[in-house]
């Protein structure tokens, strides 16, 4: 893939990170945070800030790596060049067979849920899965046939999803009393430490930011623009979360938010703008989730290709490494990715239908484990500082330390799940399979050469 493949600008790279991280969850997290913080808004803001540590400092670390390469593969490339080929192979298999397809399956299902709500359709699991699957197929088709359409949709969806956040935040500040709300904290709240229980769920709301690195080689002036995107986007996400949270809770009131639960969003919209805007909120949420799914698909269709172009790392490499001249896209890679998404969609349907994963879903298999791999890369950034490749103490020591702390916070949240050991075991099986495959392939290549 050459310079003609540089299809995306800085705005698209930023929009991809913001668009994936900010999905539907932001609209419905306020009540959960207030429950954990015993109604304290300022502690809620603190929780959001702590949850953002992983992506802010993780983005700063990855920006150092992104500035040193423009090869295809994003995080897999960083693993390959800075941590070793075995690590790259394991992480690539993990992302291809578990991380991306589980997330696309679950997020497309969420598209189905909110579409049913929007059009007052029968809200059965089968209906949700059917609608979600239909949009997922459409998403794969237009992202494969036209990278430009996928980029435009990502930009538009990100802007659209920020509209209700901005409106509710601004009008919440104007008609609410944010200063009074922010003073609602006491030493007993801090000493109780029950508020820490909110860190895990909020940390998951920030997930998906690394997906943008998968299009790094297709971003114009990648070595400058990807680092910029990885630095700018996390701060935009944190600002959106905090301003929205303060605005809506101070307008509605903490007691009312706790009493009404998720319905407080529609209540706030109706009080501010009437019933028509309350309905429009659902439209925005649907577009918001669609934007998240689009970003995931946009990244996933390139993953098998990125693995296939690396010697001995992936099955069906000859086919998957082909770039279609007409569409200037790795079409076989996109088909392979869509098949994996379909497989996990079926698994998600079965586990949900028969309640095999109580209070959980298949996407939770991958989210926490991915941060274990990220910690390896943060350590590499620290090693660069020791070798004097990075001269700044902030970039070489402070950033990796805080990025690692953020990752450990997310892992802590994952450990609270009773199913974590099962999820981890599935990930380990895939990683072991990748090591076995890579070892056998490299032996064959060496025998052929000799």
Buried (B, 14 or more C-beta within 10 A) or exposed (E): BEEEBBBBBBBBBBBBBBBBBBBBBBBBBBBBBBBBBBBBBBBBBBBBBBBBBBBBBBBBBBBBBBBBBBBBBBBBBBBBBBBEBBBBBBBBBBBBBBBBBBBBBBBBBBBBBBBBBEEEEEEEBEBBBEBBBBBBEEBBBBBBBBBEBBBEBBBBBBBBBBEBBBBBBEBBBEEBEBEEBBEBBEEEBEEEEEBBBBBBBBBBBBBBBBBBBBBBBBBBEBEBBBBBBBBBBBEBBBEBBBBBBBBBBBBBBBEBBBEBEEEBBBBBBBBBBEEEBBEBBBEBBBBBBBBBBBBBBBBBBBBBBBBBBBEBBBEEBEBBBBBBEEEBBBBBBBBBBBEBBBEBBEBBBEBBEEEEBEEBBBBBBBBBBBBBBBBBBBBBBBBBBEEEEBEEEEBBBEBBEBBBBBBBBBBBBBEEBEBBEEBBEBBEEBBEEBEEBBEEBBEEEEEEEE
